[in-house]
Amino acid sequence: MQHHQDSLDTYVRRVKDDPDAIAVILVGSVARGTERPDSDVDVYLVVPDDVFDSAIAAHRVIVEERSDATYPGGYVDVRLATVTFLDAAAERGDDPVRASFEDARVAWVRDGYDIAGRVAAIPVLPPKIWESRAISFMSEVWWHGTDFLPQALALDNTFLLHHAAVHTVNAGGRALLALNRTLFRGPRYLDATLATLDRIPDGYSDLARQLITQPSRESADAYVQALETFHPWPVDRAASASIFIRDNELAWLTGILPPELS
């Protein structure tokens, strides 16, 4: 919308005179074209490493700039980044940071910096990573849904019961995201993202909601079976135990974050 573009232009005109400013990258709903009239304007401001480090120390890595907004209640939501940050995000960023750069565009960049190429590389994952994720998350579905949840029922452990139900649905949802080569934007976006996928079991949303709201052996079995029969996942239950332990219980040893944090 024009008032968002006007606000972005105003912000860029101001910050490009700052010698510490390297680039402004437009992200979020305005970049994707899904903004509402009252949406804020999300940007990454690329700065030198020392400026970023100082902002981290001062708890100022994200700020709301309201003086540049040209519409009532609006603001520019600014997150700081560095060139090093962009390279690291492309190499090993988690899904939320990768997803934040989908449809991003460079609104301004100082001469001498290749920012557009770096930004374009961030949301891209190779096929082998998607396949690995599908295996890891289906292993979590089996362990949380068919092992931990029945244990919780047998022990009458309410916390474990709900923990297992939530983790089963989270893992199942992320297995489907991996199958559809779709990044995980964060928990609050999971349901909406799954609803847009082409490859998803019939009635998936109802099965997930039933397991979350009324966790039981029946709701867990129905959910797990729907995923099992929907796709020939390249892992079986026998291997899933070792995969689950490798990904979760041995994360401290391997130095690799558990899939849930990727």
N, C-alpha and C positions, 0 to 999 in steps of 0.2 A: 504494500500500500504506500501511497506517496508520502504520507507523514512519517512512515518508518524510514524511507529512503532519505527524506529531508533531515531526519534526526541523525542518521548515519553520516550523511555528508557534513553536517555541522560538527560532529565529533571528529571526523577525519581532518577537517580543516584546522581544528584546534590542536590535535595531537601531533600532526606531522611537522609542526614547528619545534617540537621537543626533540633535542638531539639524541635522546635515549630511545625514541620510538623507531622501530625498524619496519613494522608492518601492522596493518589492521585486517583481521580475517573475519568476515561475516559468517556466522553459524546460526543454528537454531531454526525456529519456525519461519523467520523472515527469509533466511537463505533457502529454505525448502519450499517456500510459497504457501505455507499452511498457517500463517499468522492470523490472529484475530485483530480487530481494530485496536484493542487495548493491550496487545502483546508488547513486551519489551523487545529491545534490539540487542541480541546476543553477539558479542564479539570476543575474539582473542586479540590482545595487544601484545605483539612480539617485542621484547626488550632484550638488552644485553644480560648475560648471566649474572653479573654482580648486582644489577638492579632487581632481577628476579629473586636472588638470594636474600637481599635486604627486605623485599616485600614478604617473603616467607617468614623471616624473623620477626617482622612487625605485624604479622597476621593481616596483610593487605594484598593477598594474592588475588582477591576478587573484590570488586567495588561496584557500586551503583552510581553512575554519572547522570544526574537529573538535569543539569544545566544545559545539556545538549538536546534534550527532547523537545520536539516541536508540537507535542499534543498533550492534553491534560492527563496527568498520572503516569506518563511514559518515562522511560529511562533507558540508558544504554548499560547493559549488564556486561561488565568488563572482567575477563579472566586474563591474567598475565601468562605469557609463555615465552620461550626462547627458541632460537634455532636448534639448540641442543635438545630441547623438549620435543620439538616437531620430529626430529630424527629418531629420538627414543620412542616416541609414540608409534611411528611407522614400523619400528623394529620389534617392540615388545609391549606396546600399549594394551591396556585391558579394553574390553568391549565398549564400556560407556565412553571412554575418551575417543576411541576409534569412531564410534557412532556419532559423536558430537561434530565430527568433521565431514560427515556425509552431506553432499550438496553444498559444502562450504565454498566461498569465493573470496579471493583477495580483493579487498576494497581499496587498499593502497599499500604500496611497498616502496621502501627507499631503494634507490639505484644501487645495484651491485649485489643484491640478495636474490637467490632463487627460492622463493617462498611457495609459489604455485605448485611446483613439482613436488615439494615436500608435503604439502597439504593433500595433494591428490593421492599420495602413496599411503596415507594413514588408514583409510577405511578398508584397505584391500588385504585379504588373507588368502594364502595359497590353498588349493584343494586339500592337501594333506593335513592341514590344520583343522579344517572343517570335519574331515573324516575322523581324526583323532578325538575331537570334541564329541562327536556322536557316540563313539565307543565309551568315552569317560562318563558322559552323562547317562547313558543307558545303564552302565554299571552302577551308578548312584541310584537310579530308579529302582533297580532290583534290590539293592541293599537297604535303602530306606523304606521302600514299600513292602518288601516281602520278608525282611529280617528284623529291622529295628521296630517297625510298627507292630508286628505280632508280639515282639518282646514287651513292648509298652503295654499292650492289652493284658498279657499274662501277668505282668508286674503291677498292673493298675497304676501306671506311672503317667499322669496327665501331661506333664511337661514333655516327656519323651514321645508320647503319642502325637501331640501337635507338632513337635519338632520334626518327627518323621514324616508326617503328612505334608507339611510345608516344603520340606526338602525334596520329597518325592515329586511334587508338582513343579517345583522350581527346576529340578533336573530334567523332568519330562518335557517341560516347556523349552528348555535350552537345547535338549536333544533335537526337538523339532526345528528350532531356529537353525541349528547346525545343518540339519537335513535340507533346509531351504536356503542355506548360505546367507543368513540374516543375522546381523549383529544384535547383541543384547544391549538395549539402551539403559536399562535399569529396572528395578522391580515394579515401579509404578507404571511402566510402559508395557510390561510383558503381555497382559491380557489383550491390549489393543493391538500389539504387534502380531500376536498369534492369530488374531481374527483376520488379518490381511493375507495370511499365507495360503498358497495353493495346495501344498501337500501337508494335510493335517487330518487326523482321524475324524470320522463323522461323530458329532455329539461331543467333541473333545471338551468344549467349555463347560458343559453340564457335568461331565465326569470329574473334571478338575475341581469345580465348585463343590460338588458333593463330597469329595475327599477332604477338602479344606474345612468345610463347615460341619461335616459329620464323619470324622475319621473313624473307620472301622475296617475289619478284615474284608468285608464285602466291598466297600467303596474303594479300598486299595487294590483289591484283586481286579475289579472292573477297570480301574484306571490303567494298571500295569498291563493287563491283557489287551486293552485297546492299542497300546503302544507296541506291544510285542507283535501283534498280528498285522499291524499297519505297514510295517516295513521290514525287510530282511536285514536287520542291524548286523554289522560285521563283528559281533561279539556274542558269546553265549554266557549262561549263568556260571558255568564252571570257571571261565576265565575272569569273570567280573569281580570275583573276590580279590584276586591279586591286583587287578587294575584299580579297584577302589582303595586298597591299602597303599599302593604306590602313589596314587594321586592325593590322598588325604593324610594317612597316618605317617607316611614317609616324606611329606613335603619339607619337613625340617631338615632332612638329610640330603635330599636332592636339590634343595634350593629353588624348586619350581612351585609356583603358587598353585593351590588346588583349583580345579576347573571352575568352581563356583566363583572364584575371585578373578577369573580371566576375562 
